[in-house]
Amino acid sequence: MISSNDFRPGVSIEWKGGVWKIVESLHVKPGKGSAFVRTKLKNVQSGSVVEETFRAGETMPQATLEKIKMQHTYKDGDQFVFMDMESFEESNLTPTQIGSNVKYLKEGMEVSIVRWGEQIMEVELPNTVVLVVTDTDPGMKGDTATGGSKPAIVETGAQVTVPLFISIGEKIKIDTRTDQYVGRES
């Protein structure tokens, strides 16, 4: 159990039948009446964000989340197969369980899988990934880094915006949190 007085950003609690991560918390002690804690909570499963007020000192169960290092080994139909890097057990996940990061997932990539009991909450990819450009408009002589941008398709099928000088076959680094081009990779 955790007291609402101990709420800090990043702490996970069990509330309303789900797991919620505290994004913001503010302890308020008005001049009249009892103190309370104003929070912004993010549902780990759905991603929805709500604002909620708790009485100061109110206790609730703290969610015990387990983070496991796994490697994406191969795709089996519409399921992605991951192998635990310690026990070598395999787990199958659907694109829905993986979430929006599925567009950057490629074979051999190591990820962190966050579980609550036996339920998978989220799949965390590395902050940046290096992927090969498979399709884009050809670059022209004189195209510069500040001269504009164009769409490009990478080997996983994701579309990103890249500078005009990037061509097919080049390796580029992409930030998985913002979906933005970071730079060329050799």
Backbone as JSON Lines, residues from 0, in Angstrom:
{"i":0,"aa":"M","n":[0.84,-1.19,0.0],"ca":[0.0,0.0,0.0],"c":[0.88,1.25,0.0]}
{"i":1,"aa":"I","n":[0.38,2.27,-0.65],"ca":[1.1,3.54,-0.7],"c":[0.14,4.67,-0.32]}
{"i":2,"aa":"S","n":[0.65,5.6,0.43],"ca":[-0.13,6.75,0.87],"c":[-0.16,7.79,-0.24]}
{"i":3,"aa":"S","n":[-1.25,8.53,-0.33],"ca":[-1.33,9.59,-1.34],"c":[-0.28,10.68,-1.07]}
{"i":4,"aa":"N","n":[0.21,10.77,0.17],"ca":[1.26,11.74,0.49],"c":[2.58,11.37,-0.2]}
{"i":5,"aa":"D","n":[2.74,10.09,-0.57],"ca":[3.97,9.62,-1.21],"c":[3.86,9.56,-2.73]}
{"i":6,"aa":"F","n":[2.79,10.1,-3.3],"ca":[2.63,10.09,-4.75],"c":[3.7,10.98,-5.39]}
{"i":7,"aa":"R","n":[4.41,10.42,-6.35],"ca":[5.45,11.12,-7.1],"c":[5.3,10.71,-8.57]}
{"i":8,"aa":"P","n":[5.73,11.55,-9.51],"ca":[5.69,11.14,-10.91],"c":[6.48,9.85,-11.14]}
{"i":9,"aa":"G","n":[5.89,8.92,-11.88],"ca":[6.53,7.64,-12.16],"c":[6.04,6.5,-11.29]}
{"i":10,"aa":"V","n":[5.38,6.81,-10.16],"ca":[4.86,5.77,-9.27],"c":[3.61,5.17,-9.91]}
{"i":11,"aa":"S","n":[3.46,3.85,-9.82],"ca":[2.29,3.17,-10.38],"c":[1.38,2.68,-9.26]}
{"i":12,"aa":"I","n":[0.07,2.88,-9.44],"ca":[-0.9,2.43,-8.44],"c":[-1.98,1.59,-9.11]}
{"i":13,"aa":"E","n":[-2.63,0.75,-8.31],"ca":[-3.8,0.01,-8.77],"c":[-5.02,0.82,-8.35]}
{"i":14,"aa":"W","n":[-5.83,1.19,-9.35],"ca":[-6.98,2.05,-9.07],"c":[-8.05,1.79,-10.11]}
{"i":15,"aa":"K","n":[-9.27,1.65,-9.69],"ca":[-10.42,1.39,-10.58],"c":[-10.17,0.19,-11.49]}
{"i":16,"aa":"G","n":[-9.58,-0.88,-10.95],"ca":[-9.4,-2.12,-11.69],"c":[-8.3,-2.11,-12.73]}
{"i":17,"aa":"G","n":[-7.42,-1.11,-12.68],"ca":[-6.34,-1.05,-13.66],"c":[-5.07,-0.49,-13.04]}
{"i":18,"aa":"V","n":[-4.06,-0.37,-13.86],"ca":[-2.78,0.19,-13.41],"c":[-2.66,1.6,-13.97]}
{"i":19,"aa":"W","n":[-2.38,2.54,-13.06],"ca":[-2.25,3.94,-13.43],"c":[-0.89,4.45,-13.0]}
{"i":20,"aa":"K","n":[-0.23,5.2,-13.88],"ca":[1.07,5.79,-13.58],"c":[0.85,7.27,-13.28]}
{"i":21,"aa":"I","n":[1.43,7.75,-12.19],"ca":[1.29,9.14,-11.81],"c":[2.19,10.0,-12.69]}
{"i":22,"aa":"V","n":[1.58,10.96,-13.39],"ca":[2.3,11.85,-14.28],"c":[2.68,13.13,-13.52]}
{"i":23,"aa":"E","n":[1.72,13.66,-12.75],"ca":[1.94,14.85,-11.95],"c":[1.24,14.68,-10.61]}
{"i":24,"aa":"S","n":[1.81,15.28,-9.56],"ca":[1.12,15.29,-8.27],"c":[1.43,16.59,-7.55]}
{"i":25,"aa":"L","n":[0.43,17.11,-6.87],"ca":[0.57,18.35,-6.15],"c":[-0.16,18.22,-4.82]}
{"i":26,"aa":"H","n":[0.56,18.41,-3.72],"ca":[-0.02,18.35,-2.39],"c":[-0.56,19.73,-2.06]}
{"i":27,"aa":"V","n":[-1.87,19.84,-1.78],"ca":[-2.51,21.13,-1.53],"c":[-3.05,21.16,-0.11]}
{"i":28,"aa":"K","n":[-2.72,22.21,0.62],"ca":[-3.23,22.4,1.98],"c":[-3.95,23.74,2.01]}
{"i":29,"aa":"P","n":[-5.26,23.69,1.78],"ca":[-6.0,24.97,1.77],"c":[-6.07,25.56,3.19]}
{"i":30,"aa":"G","n":[-6.37,26.83,3.27],"ca":[-6.47,27.49,4.57],"c":[-7.62,26.94,5.39]}
{"i":31,"aa":"K","n":[-8.65,26.49,4.73],"ca":[-9.83,25.95,5.41],"c":[-10.08,24.55,4.87]}
{"i":32,"aa":"G","n":[-10.32,23.6,5.73],"ca":[-10.59,22.24,5.27],"c":[-9.33,21.38,5.34]}
{"i":33,"aa":"S","n":[-9.5,20.14,4.93],"ca":[-8.38,19.19,5.02],"c":[-7.52,19.21,3.75]}
{"i":34,"aa":"A","n":[-6.28,18.75,3.88],"ca":[-5.35,18.71,2.76],"c":[-5.76,17.63,1.77]}
{"i":35,"aa":"F","n":[-5.33,17.81,0.52],"ca":[-5.6,16.82,-0.52],"c":[-4.44,16.79,-1.5]}
{"i":36,"aa":"V","n":[-4.44,15.75,-2.33],"ca":[-3.4,15.58,-3.34],"c":[-4.07,15.6,-4.71]}
{"i":37,"aa":"R","n":[-3.7,16.58,-5.54],"ca":[-4.25,16.68,-6.89],"c":[-3.26,15.98,-7.83]}
{"i":38,"aa":"T","n":[-3.77,15.01,-8.62],"ca":[-2.87,14.22,-9.48],"c":[-3.37,14.18,-10.91]}
{"i":39,"aa":"K","n":[-2.43,13.88,-11.8],"ca":[-2.75,13.56,-13.18],"c":[-2.26,12.13,-13.37]}
{"i":40,"aa":"L","n":[-3.17,11.23,-13.75],"ca":[-2.87,9.8,-13.86],"c":[-3.01,9.34,-15.31]}
{"i":41,"aa":"K","n":[-2.11,8.45,-15.71],"ca":[-2.17,7.87,-17.06],"c":[-2.41,6.38,-16.94]}
{"i":42,"aa":"N","n":[-3.46,5.89,-17.61],"ca":[-3.76,4.47,-17.61],"c":[-2.72,3.77,-18.47]}
{"i":43,"aa":"V","n":[-2.01,2.8,-17.88],"ca":[-0.92,2.13,-18.58],"c":[-1.44,1.29,-19.75]}
{"i":44,"aa":"Q","n":[-2.64,0.68,-19.59],"ca":[-3.17,-0.16,-20.66],"c":[-3.7,0.66,-21.83]}
{"i":45,"aa":"S","n":[-4.52,1.66,-21.56],"ca":[-5.19,2.39,-22.64],"c":[-4.49,3.68,-23.03]}
{"i":46,"aa":"G","n":[-3.69,4.23,-22.13],"ca":[-3.01,5.49,-22.42],"c":[-3.82,6.72,-22.1]}
{"i":47,"aa":"S","n":[-5.07,6.55,-21.63],"ca":[-5.9,7.7,-21.31],"c":[-5.37,8.41,-20.06]}
{"i":48,"aa":"V","n":[-5.55,9.72,-20.02],"ca":[-5.07,10.53,-18.91],"c":[-6.26,11.17,-18.21]}
{"i":49,"aa":"V","n":[-6.3,11.08,-16.87],"ca":[-7.36,11.7,-16.09],"c":[-6.74,12.51,-14.95]}
{"i":50,"aa":"E","n":[-7.5,13.5,-14.48],"ca":[-7.09,14.25,-13.3],"c":[-7.97,13.79,-12.15]}
{"i":51,"aa":"E","n":[-7.36,13.53,-11.01],"ca":[-8.1,13.0,-9.86],"c":[-7.55,13.63,-8.59]}
{"i":52,"aa":"T","n":[-8.42,13.81,-7.61],"ca":[-8.04,14.36,-6.32],"c":[-8.22,13.28,-5.26]}
{"i":53,"aa":"F","n":[-7.2,13.1,-4.41],"ca":[-7.25,12.12,-3.32],"c":[-7.09,12.86,-1.99]}
{"i":54,"aa":"R","n":[-7.71,12.34,-0.94],"ca":[-7.52,12.91,0.4],"c":[-6.08,12.67,0.83]}
{"i":55,"aa":"A","n":[-5.5,13.6,1.54],"ca":[-4.14,13.43,2.06],"c":[-4.12,12.25,3.02]}
{"i":56,"aa":"G","n":[-3.16,11.36,2.86],"ca":[-3.04,10.19,3.72],"c":[-3.85,8.99,3.28]}
{"i":57,"aa":"E","n":[-4.68,9.14,2.24],"ca":[-5.46,8.01,1.72],"c":[-4.5,6.97,1.14]}
{"i":58,"aa":"T","n":[-4.76,5.69,1.43],"ca":[-3.86,4.64,0.94],"c":[-4.52,3.84,-0.17]}
{"i":59,"aa":"M","n":[-3.69,3.37,-1.07],"ca":[-4.15,2.5,-2.15],"c":[-3.04,1.53,-2.52]}
{"i":60,"aa":"P","n":[-3.38,0.42,-3.16],"ca":[-2.35,-0.56,-3.52],"c":[-1.39,-0.02,-4.57]}
{"i":61,"aa":"Q","n":[-0.11,-0.26,-4.33],"ca":[0.91,0.13,-5.31],"c":[1.05,-1.02,-6.3]}
{"i":62,"aa":"A","n":[1.04,-0.69,-7.59],"ca":[1.17,-1.71,-8.63],"c":[2.61,-2.17,-8.72]}
{"i":63,"aa":"T","n":[2.8,-3.48,-8.68],"ca":[4.14,-4.04,-8.81],"c":[4.35,-4.41,-10.27]}
{"i":64,"aa":"L","n":[5.13,-3.59,-10.96],"ca":[5.4,-3.82,-12.37],"c":[6.77,-4.47,-12.51]}
{"i":65,"aa":"E","n":[6.84,-5.46,-13.39],"ca":[8.07,-6.19,-13.63],"c":[8.54,-5.89,-15.05]}
{"i":66,"aa":"K","n":[9.82,-5.51,-15.18],"ca":[10.38,-5.2,-16.5],"c":[11.32,-6.32,-16.9]}
{"i":67,"aa":"I","n":[11.05,-6.93,-18.06],"ca":[11.83,-8.08,-18.53],"c":[12.47,-7.73,-19.87]}
{"i":68,"aa":"K","n":[13.77,-8.03,-20.0],"ca":[14.47,-7.84,-21.28],"c":[14.12,-9.01,-22.19]}
{"i":69,"aa":"M","n":[13.62,-8.71,-23.37],"ca":[13.28,-9.75,-24.34],"c":[13.78,-9.34,-25.71]}
{"i":70,"aa":"Q","n":[13.92,-10.34,-26.59],"ca":[14.38,-10.09,-27.95],"c":[13.31,-10.56,-28.92]}
{"i":71,"aa":"H","n":[12.99,-9.69,-29.9],"ca":[12.03,-10.08,-30.94],"c":[12.76,-11.02,-31.88]}
{"i":72,"aa":"T","n":[12.33,-12.3,-31.92],"ca":[13.03,-13.3,-32.72],"c":[12.45,-13.45,-34.13]}
{"i":73,"aa":"Y","n":[11.13,-13.53,-34.24],"ca":[10.52,-13.65,-35.57],"c":[9.04,-13.35,-35.48]}
{"i":74,"aa":"K","n":[8.4,-13.24,-36.66],"ca":[6.96,-12.98,-36.74],"c":[6.28,-14.26,-37.19]}
{"i":75,"aa":"D","n":[5.23,-14.67,-36.48],"ca":[4.48,-15.88,-36.78],"c":[3.06,-15.48,-37.14]}
{"i":76,"aa":"G","n":[2.79,-15.35,-38.43],"ca":[1.46,-14.88,-38.86],"c":[1.31,-13.42,-38.49]}
{"i":77,"aa":"D","n":[0.28,-13.11,-37.67],"ca":[0.1,-11.73,-37.22],"c":[0.64,-11.53,-35.8]}
{"i":78,"aa":"Q","n":[1.3,-12.54,-35.25],"ca":[1.85,-12.44,-33.9],"c":[3.37,-12.26,-33.94]}
{"i":79,"aa":"F","n":[3.87,-11.54,-32.95],"ca":[5.3,-11.32,-32.82],"c":[5.82,-12.22,-31.7]}
{"i":80,"aa":"V","n":[6.89,-12.94,-31.97],"ca":[7.46,-13.88,-30.99],"c":[8.67,-13.23,-30.33]}
{"i":81,"aa":"F","n":[8.65,-13.22,-28.98],"ca":[9.73,-12.65,-28.19],"c":[10.34,-13.73,-27.33]}
{"i":82,"aa":"M","n":[11.66,-13.66,-27.12],"ca":[12.35,-14.63,-26.28],"c":[12.94,-13.91,-25.07]}
{"i":83,"aa":"D","n":[12.67,-14.47,-23.88],"ca":[13.24,-13.96,-22.64],"c":[14.75,-14.18,-22.7]}
{"i":84,"aa":"M","n":[15.52,-13.13,-22.44],"ca":[16.98,-13.21,-22.58],"c":[17.64,-14.0,-21.44]}
{"i":85,"aa":"E","n":[16.91,-14.3,-20.35],"ca":[17.49,-15.06,-19.25],"c":[17.01,-16.51,-19.25]}
{"i":86,"aa":"S","n":[15.69,-16.71,-19.37],"ca":[15.14,-18.07,-19.29],"c":[14.97,-18.74,-20.65]}
{"i":87,"aa":"F","n":[15.1,-17.97,-21.72],"ca":[14.94,-18.44,-23.1],"c":[13.52,-18.94,-23.4]}
{"i":88,"aa":"E","n":[12.53,-18.52,-22.6],"ca":[11.13,-18.84,-22.88],"c":[10.61,-17.88,-23.93]}
{"i":89,"aa":"E","n":[9.68,-18.39,-24.78],"ca":[9.11,-17.56,-25.83],"c":[7.71,-17.1,-25.45]}
{"i":90,"aa":"S","n":[7.36,-15.9,-25.88],"ca":[6.03,-15.33,-25.68],"c":[5.55,-14.75,-26.99]}
{"i":91,"aa":"N","n":[4.27,-14.95,-27.29],"ca":[3.67,-14.38,-28.5],"c":[2.86,-13.16,-28.11]}
{"i":92,"aa":"L","n":[3.06,-12.05,-28.85],"ca":[2.31,-10.82,-28.61],"c":[1.65,-10.37,-29.9]}
{"i":93,"aa":"T","n":[0.48,-9.78,-29.75],"ca":[-0.24,-9.24,-30.9],"c":[0.18,-7.78,-31.11]}
{"i":94,"aa":"P","n":[-0.06,-7.24,-32.31],"ca":[0.25,-5.82,-32.54],"c":[-0.48,-4.9,-31.56]}
{"i":95,"aa":"T","n":[-1.67,-5.27,-31.11],"ca":[-2.42,-4.47,-30.15],"c":[-1.69,-4.4,-28.82]}
{"i":96,"aa":"Q","n":[-1.12,-5.51,-28.36],"ca":[-0.38,-5.53,-27.11],"c":[0.89,-4.69,-27.2]}
{"i":97,"aa":"I","n":[1.51,-4.67,-28.35],"ca":[2.76,-3.92,-28.53],"c":[2.48,-2.42,-28.63]}
{"i":98,"aa":"G","n":[1.38,-2.07,-29.28],"ca":[1.01,-0.65,-29.4],"c":[1.59,-0.01,-30.65]}
{"i":99,"aa":"S","n":[1.7,1.31,-30.61],"ca":[2.14,2.06,-31.79],"c":[3.6,1.82,-32.14]}
{"i":100,"aa":"N","n":[4.39,1.31,-31.2],"ca":[5.81,1.05,-31.47],"c":[6.03,-0.11,-32.42]}
{"i":101,"aa":"V","n":[4.99,-0.84,-32.77],"ca":[5.12,-2.01,-33.65],"c":[5.73,-1.62,-35.0]}
{"i":102,"aa":"K","n":[5.54,-0.37,-35.41],"ca":[6.05,0.06,-36.72],"c":[7.57,0.12,-36.79]}
{"i":103,"aa":"Y","n":[8.26,0.13,-35.64],"ca":[9.73,0.18,-35.63],"c":[10.36,-1.14,-35.2]}
{"i":104,"aa":"L","n":[9.55,-2.15,-34.95],"ca":[10.05,-3.43,-34.44],"c":[10.63,-4.28,-35.56]}
{"i":105,"aa":"K","n":[11.88,-4.71,-35.4],"ca":[12.47,-5.6,-36.4],"c":[13.13,-6.78,-35.68]}
{"i":106,"aa":"E","n":[13.33,-7.86,-36.43],"ca":[13.88,-9.08,-35.85],"c":[15.26,-8.84,-35.25]}
{"i":107,"aa":"G","n":[15.49,-9.42,-34.08],"ca":[16.76,-9.29,-33.39],"c":[16.82,-8.11,-32.43]}
{"i":108,"aa":"M","n":[15.78,-7.26,-32.42],"ca":[15.78,-6.08,-31.57],"c":[15.46,-6.45,-30.12]}
{"i":109,"aa":"E","n":[16.23,-5.91,-29.17],"ca":[15.96,-6.12,-27.76],"c":[15.03,-5.04,-27.25]}
{"i":110,"aa":"V","n":[14.01,-5.46,-26.52],"ca":[13.02,-4.54,-25.96],"c":[12.82,-4.86,-24.48]}
{"i":111,"aa":"S","n":[12.15,-3.96,-23.76],"ca":[11.76,-4.21,-22.38],"c":[10.26,-4.39,-22.35]}
{"i":112,"aa":"I","n":[9.81,-5.5,-21.79],"ca":[8.38,-5.76,-21.68],"c":[7.98,-5.57,-20.22]}
{"i":113,"aa":"V","n":[6.99,-4.69,-20.0],"ca":[6.53,-4.38,-18.65],"c":[5.29,-5.21,-18.38]}
{"i":114,"aa":"R","n":[5.35,-6.02,-17.29],"ca":[4.23,-6.89,-16.93],"c":[3.7,-6.52,-15.55]}
{"i":115,"aa":"W","n":[2.4,-6.72,-15.4],"ca":[1.72,-6.58,-14.11],"c":[1.08,-7.93,-13.86]}
{"i":116,"aa":"G","n":[1.7,-8.72,-12.99],"ca":[1.28,-10.11,-12.83],"c":[1.61,-10.85,-14.1]}
{"i":117,"aa":"E","n":[0.62,-11.44,-14.75],"ca":[0.83,-12.13,-16.02],"c":[0.39,-11.28,-17.21]}
{"i":118,"aa":"Q","n":[-0.17,-10.1,-16.93],"ca":[-0.69,-9.25,-17.99],"c":[0.41,-8.31,-18.5]}
{"i":119,"aa":"I","n":[0.57,-8.25,-19.82],"ca":[1.57,-7.37,-20.43],"c":[0.98,-5.97,-20.55]}
{"i":120,"aa":"M","n":[1.7,-5.01,-19.97],"ca":[1.21,-3.64,-19.94],"c":[1.73,-2.82,-21.12]}
{"i":121,"aa":"E","n":[3.04,-2.91,-21.4],"ca":[3.59,-2.15,-22.51],"c":[4.9,-2.77,-22.98]}
{"i":122,"aa":"V","n":[5.25,-2.46,-24.21],"ca":[6.52,-2.89,-24.78],"c":[7.33,-1.62,-25.04]}
{"i":123,"aa":"E","n":[8.49,-1.52,-24.38],"ca":[9.34,-0.34,-24.52],"c":[10.47,-0.64,-25.49]}
{"i":124,"aa":"L","n":[10.49,0.09,-26.61],"ca":[11.58,-0.02,-27.58],"c":[12.73,0.88,-27.14]}
{"i":125,"aa":"P","n":[13.92,0.67,-27.69],"ca":[15.0,1.62,-27.41],"c":[14.57,3.02,-27.86]}
{"i":126,"aa":"N","n":[15.17,4.07,-27.28],"ca":[14.79,5.44,-27.64],"c":[15.06,5.75,-29.1]}
{"i":127,"aa":"T","n":[16.12,5.15,-29.66],"ca":[16.4,5.35,-31.09],"c":[16.64,3.99,-31.74]}
{"i":128,"aa":"V","n":[16.24,3.9,-33.01],"ca":[16.49,2.68,-33.79],"c":[17.15,3.08,-35.1]}
{"i":129,"aa":"V","n":[17.95,2.16,-35.64],"ca":[18.6,2.38,-36.93],"c":[17.91,1.47,-37.94]}
{"i":130,"aa":"L","n":[17.36,2.07,-38.99],"ca":[16.64,1.33,-40.02],"c":[17.1,1.77,-41.4]}
{"i":131,"aa":"V","n":[16.92,0.89,-42.37],"ca":[17.32,1.16,-43.76],"c":[16.14,1.76,-44.51]}
{"i":132,"aa":"V","n":[16.4,2.8,-45.28],"ca":[15.37,3.42,-46.12],"c":[15.12,2.52,-47.32]}
{"i":133,"aa":"T","n":[13.87,2.09,-47.52],"ca":[13.55,1.21,-48.64],"c":[12.87,1.94,-49.79]}
{"i":134,"aa":"D","n":[12.25,3.1,-49.5],"ca":[11.58,3.83,-50.57],"c":[11.51,5.31,-50.22]}
{"i":135,"aa":"T","n":[11.92,6.14,-51.17],"ca":[11.81,7.59,-51.04],"c":[12.08,8.2,-52.4]}
{"i":136,"aa":"D","n":[11.72,9.45,-52.57],"ca":[12.01,10.15,-53.82],"c":[13.52,10.31,-53.93]}
{"i":137,"aa":"P","n":[14.06,10.28,-55.12],"ca":[15.51,10.43,-55.27],"c":[15.98,11.82,-54.86]}
{"i":138,"aa":"G","n":[17.18,11.86,-54.27],"ca":[17.77,13.14,-53.9],"c":[18.4,13.79,-55.12]}
{"i":139,"aa":"M","n":[18.46,15.09,-55.13],"ca":[19.05,15.82,-56.24],"c":[20.33,16.5,-55.76]}
{"i":140,"aa":"K","n":[21.22,16.76,-56.66],"ca":[22.46,17.46,-56.34],"c":[22.11,18.86,-55.82]}
{"i":141,"aa":"G","n":[22.71,19.21,-54.71],"ca":[22.44,20.53,-54.14],"c":[21.44,20.49,-53.0]}
{"i":142,"aa":"D","n":[20.78,19.35,-52.76],"ca":[19.86,19.24,-51.63],"c":[20.67,19.35,-50.34]}
{"i":143,"aa":"T","n":[20.2,20.16,-49.42],"ca":[20.92,20.37,-48.17],"c":[20.09,19.93,-46.98]}
{"i":144,"aa":"A","n":[20.73,19.9,-45.83],"ca":[20.06,19.46,-44.61],"c":[18.95,20.42,-44.2]}
{"i":145,"aa":"T","n":[19.08,21.7,-44.57],"ca":[18.07,22.67,-44.16],"c":[17.12,23.02,-45.28]}
{"i":146,"aa":"G","n":[17.26,22.36,-46.41],"ca":[16.5,22.73,-47.59],"c":[15.12,22.12,-47.72]}
{"i":147,"aa":"G","n":[14.64,21.4,-46.76],"ca":[13.31,20.82,-46.86],"c":[13.31,19.36,-46.45]}
{"i":148,"aa":"S","n":[12.16,18.73,-46.63],"ca":[12.04,17.33,-46.23],"c":[11.11,16.6,-47.17]}
{"i":149,"aa":"K","n":[11.14,15.26,-47.05],"ca":[10.31,14.4,-47.89],"c":[9.98,13.14,-47.1]}
{"i":150,"aa":"P","n":[8.91,12.44,-47.46],"ca":[8.58,11.2,-46.77],"c":[9.48,10.05,-47.24]}
{"i":151,"aa":"A","n":[9.75,9.12,-46.32],"ca":[10.54,7.93,-46.66],"c":[9.94,6.74,-45.94]}
{"i":152,"aa":"I","n":[10.0,5.57,-46.58],"ca":[9.54,4.32,-45.98],"c":[10.79,3.55,-45.56]}
{"i":153,"aa":"V","n":[10.79,3.03,-44.31],"ca":[11.93,2.26,-43.81],"c":[11.6,0.77,-43.87]}
{"i":154,"aa":"E","n":[12.59,-0.07,-43.59],"ca":[12.47,-1.52,-43.75],"c":[11.33,-2.16,-42.97]}
{"i":155,"aa":"T","n":[10.85,-1.53,-41.91],"ca":[9.74,-2.11,-41.13],"c":[8.38,-1.68,-41.66]}
{"i":156,"aa":"G","n":[8.38,-0.78,-42.66],"ca":[7.13,-0.3,-43.24],"c":[6.67,1.04,-42.68]}
{"i":157,"aa":"A","n":[7.37,1.57,-41.69],"ca":[7.0,2.86,-41.1],"c":[7.38,3.99,-42.04]}
{"i":158,"aa":"Q","n":[6.59,5.07,-41.98],"ca":[6.89,6.24,-42.79],"c":[7.4,7.35,-41.88]}
{"i":159,"aa":"V","n":[8.54,7.94,-42.26],"ca":[9.11,9.04,-41.5],"c":[9.47,10.17,-42.46]}
{"i":160,"aa":"T","n":[9.61,11.36,-41.93],"ca":[10.01,12.51,-42.73],"c":[11.52,12.67,-42.6]}
{"i":161,"aa":"V","n":[12.19,12.74,-43.74],"ca":[13.65,12.82,-43.77],"c":[14.08,14.03,-44.61]}
{"i":162,"aa":"P","n":[15.33,14.49,-44.44],"ca":[15.83,15.57,-45.29],"c":[15.91,15.13,-46.75]}
{"i":163,"aa":"L","n":[15.97,16.09,-47.66],"ca":[15.97,15.8,-49.1],"c":[17.16,14.98,-49.57]}
{"i":164,"aa":"F","n":[18.3,15.05,-48.89],"ca":[19.5,14.36,-49.36],"c":[19.53,12.87,-49.04]}
{"i":165,"aa":"I","n":[18.59,12.34,-48.26],"ca":[18.55,10.91,-47.92],"c":[18.05,10.13,-49.14]}
{"i":166,"aa":"S","n":[18.72,9.0,-49.43],"ca":[18.33,8.19,-50.59],"c":[18.08,6.74,-50.17]}
{"i":167,"aa":"I","n":[17.55,5.96,-51.07],"ca":[17.23,4.55,-50.82],"c":[18.5,3.79,-50.47]}
{"i":168,"aa":"G","n":[18.41,2.9,-49.46],"ca":[19.54,2.09,-49.05],"c":[20.34,2.66,-47.9]}
{"i":169,"aa":"E","n":[20.11,3.92,-47.55],"ca":[20.85,4.53,-46.45],"c":[20.27,4.11,-45.11]}
{"i":170,"aa":"K","n":[21.14,4.0,-44.1],"ca":[20.7,3.72,-42.74],"c":[20.48,5.05,-42.03]}
{"i":171,"aa":"I","n":[19.3,5.17,-41.4],"ca":[19.0,6.39,-40.66],"c":[18.61,6.04,-39.23]}
{"i":172,"aa":"K","n":[18.84,6.98,-38.34],"ca":[18.47,6.82,-36.93],"c":[17.16,7.57,-36.7]}
{"i":173,"aa":"I","n":[16.2,6.88,-36.05],"ca":[14.88,7.46,-35.79],"c":[14.6,7.43,-34.3]}
{"i":174,"aa":"D","n":[14.06,8.52,-33.76],"ca":[13.66,8.59,-32.36],"c":[12.27,7.95,-32.26]}
{"i":175,"aa":"T","n":[12.15,6.84,-31.52],"ca":[10.88,6.11,-31.43],"c":[9.84,6.84,-30.6]}
{"i":176,"aa":"R","n":[10.26,7.77,-29.75],"ca":[9.31,8.51,-28.92],"c":[8.61,9.61,-29.7]}
{"i":177,"aa":"T","n":[9.33,10.24,-30.65],"ca":[8.77,11.38,-31.39],"c":[8.54,11.07,-32.87]}
{"i":178,"aa":"D","n":[8.95,9.89,-33.35],"ca":[8.84,9.5,-34.76],"c":[9.62,10.43,-35.68]}
{"i":179,"aa":"Q","n":[10.72,11.0,-35.2],"ca":[11.46,11.94,-36.02],"c":[12.83,11.4,-36.41]}
{"i":180,"aa":"Y","n":[13.27,11.84,-37.57],"ca":[14.61,11.53,-38.09],"c":[15.63,12.2,-37.18]}
{"i":181,"aa":"V","n":[16.67,11.45,-36.78],"ca":[17.72,12.0,-35.92],"c":[18.99,12.24,-36.72]}
{"i":182,"aa":"G","n":[19.34,11.31,-37.61],"ca":[20.54,11.49,-38.4],"c":[20.88,10.25,-39.2]}
{"i":183,"aa":"R","n":[21.93,10.35,-39.99],"ca":[22.43,9.21,-40.75],"c":[23.22,8.3,-39.83]}
{"i":184,"aa":"E","n":[23.28,7.04,-40.2],"ca":[24.07,6.06,-39.45],"c":[24.95,5.34,-40.45]}
{"i":185,"aa":"S","n":[26.2,5.1,-40.08],"ca":[27.12,4.43,-41.02],"c":[27.1,2.93,-40.86]}
